[in-house]
Amino acid sequence: MIKVAVLGARGRMGSEVVKAVTEASDCQLVAALDEGDSLDSLVSSGAEVVVDFTTPDAVMANLEFLIK
């Protein structure tokens, strides 16, 4: 089972990714975050994969957090 987190989860595309992950038999949605949510919850979620459907303004900070 692949543990997946989605950033931008309440947006148009992000909500579709959340739906697809939830319906996939080999994936488990462990975090669905959006603007205002703390990225710190990604650490405790055990996410193995993060799908980022945020805005161009947010993606670099998200990437820096994930690299650390």
N, C-alpha and C positions, 0 to 999 in steps of 0.2 A: 504494500500500500504506500503510495507516494503522498507525503504530507505537503499540502499546497496552501500558500497564503496569497491573497489577492489585495493589491493596493489600488485604490480607486474603485472600490467594490460597489459603491452606490451610484456610480455613473452609468451611462448607457452601455458601454462596452464592458465595463467592470462587472456589472450585474449579470451580463450574459456569461462571462467567464465563471463567476460564482455558480451560476446555474449548471454550466457544463461540468465543472469540477464536482459539484454535489451529485450529479447524475452518473458520473463515471464510476465504474465498478472497481477500478484500480487506483482511485485517488480519494483522499480525505481532506476536506476543507478544514484547516486548523486556525485560520484567521482571515477575516474580511474587514479590511480597514479603509478608511476614507479620511478626507480632510478633517483635521482636529483630533484624530485618534493618535495615540502614542505608538511609535514604531517599536518601543521597548517590548510590547506584547509579542512581537515576532520572535524574540529570543526565547521566551517561555513557551511559545506555541509548538516548538520543535519542527518548524517548517523546513522542508528540504528544498523546496522550490518556491520562488516568489514571482508572481506575475504582476507587472506594474502597468496599470492603465490610468495613471495619474496624468497631470498636465506637464508640458515641457519645463515649466518653472520648478516643479517639484521633483522631477525624476533624478536629477544629479545629486541632490541631498539624500534621496532614498538610496541611491546606488552607493554613495559614500558610507551611509549607515550599514548597509548590507555587507560591504567589503570589510568593515571593522568587525 
